[in-house]
Amino acid sequence: MRKREFLLPIDCCPICGAKDTFRVRGRIDDIPYFGELMETFASCTSCKFKHADVMSLSERPPARYEFQITSEEDLNVRVVKSSTGTLKLPELGVTVEPGPASQGYVSNIEGVLGRVKEAIKLAIEKVDAPRRRRGKARIKKLDEVGAGKRRVRLILMDPFGHSAIVDERAKRRELTKRELALLRGTPSPSGA
């Protein structure tokens, strides 16, 4: 796996305006079965702004990946999620959609489940008791998946094709026009 790294010093932070505090670090990796990916990390030592992203350097069609998590060993499967990817765990009722501050990352399924768990913990801090109970029930189910006691599907959809589940057992297909329209938040043309 080839790796190239770079550092871009920026004169001033685009967020707070501080001089000589903003840096963009990155690297380009050649990921087996996926191709060249560029990971970037921007940060400011003054205002503590941070942003990370991952993107494919090749053009790809809109893609949907599905992987059945059936064992603890499956937690090691590599996941590339770009800032435009939508992640679903349908059996748990979990959908993580990209927003304006969405970040991309390269991880494994265990790391993805950990991110989802932390997001649920944060979301239930200041909600009513019934919602808190539902959130805690989802966290318990995530723990069961991590222990190999519960099977769930991990679905990753990306309108730009920059996300992937990198394993030969992952099912990959192009997104339909309807799925693509739903991801972009637009109505599908004549129910296609």
Long-range contacts (C-beta under 8 A, 24 or more apart in sequence): 1-29, 1-30, 1-31, 1-32, 2-28, 2-29, 2-30, 3-27, 3-28, 3-29, 3-30, 4-28, 13-44, 13-46, 13-47, 13-49, 15-44, 15-47, 15-49, 16-44, 16-46, 16-47, 16-49, 18-44, 18-46, 18-47, 21-45, 21-46, 21-47, 22-49, 28-57, 29-106, 31-78, 31-80, 31-106, 31-166, 32-166, 33-164, 33-166, 33-168, 34-80, 34-164, 34-166, 37-80, 37-106, 39-104, 39-105, 39-106, 51-101, 51-103, 52-103, 52-104, 52-105, 53-82, 53-83, 53-103, 53-104, 54-80, 54-81, 54-82, 54-83, 54-104, 54-105, 54-106, 54-162, 55-82, 55-83, 55-104, 55-162, 56-82, 56-160, 56-161, 56-162, 59-161, 60-160, 60-161, 60-162, 61-161, 61-174, 62-157, 62-158, 62-159, 62-160, 62-161, 62-174, 62-175, 62-179, 62-180, 62-183, 63-157, 63-158, 63-161, 63-163, 63-164, 63-172, 63-173, 63-174, 63-175, 64-155, 64-156, 64-157, 64-172, 64-173, 64-174, 64-175, 64-179, 65-155, 65-156, 65-157, 65-163, 65-164, 65-165, 65-170, 65-171, 65-172, 66-153, 66-154, 66-155, 66-156, 66-165, 66-170, 66-171, 67-109, 67-153, 67-154, 67-165, 67-167, 67-169, 67-170, 67-171, 68-151, 68-152, 68-153, 68-169, 69-109, 69-145, 69-151, 69-152, 69-153, 69-154, 70-148, 70-151, 71-148, 72-146, 72-147, 72-148, 74-109, 75-108, 75-109, 75-110, 75-113, 75-146, 76-108, 76-109, 76-110, 77-108, 77-109, 77-165, 77-166, 77-167, 77-170, 78-106, 78-107, 78-108, 78-165, 78-166, 78-167, 79-106, 79-107, 79-108, 79-109, 79-111, 79-112, 79-154, 79-156, 79-163, 79-164, 79-165, 79-166, 80-104, 80-105, 80-106, 80-162, 80-163, 80-164, 80-165, 80-166, 81-105, 81-106, 81-107, 81-112, 81-156, 81-163, 82-158, 82-160, 82-162, 82-163, 84-158, 84-159, 84-160, 84-162, 84-163, 85-156, 85-157, 85-158, 85-162, 85-163, 86-156, 86-157, 86-158, 86-183, 87-112, 87-116, 87-154, 87-155, 87-156, 88-153, 88-154, 88-155, 88-156, 88-157, 89-116, 89-152, 89-153, 89-154, 89-155, 90-152, 90-153, 90-155, 91-150, 91-151, 91-152, 91-153, 92-138, 92-141, 92-142, 92-145, 92-152, 93-138, 94-120, 94-138, 104-162, 104-163, 109-154, 110-146, 112-154, 113-142, 113-145, 113-146, 116-142, 117-142, 117-143, 157-183, 159-183, 159-184
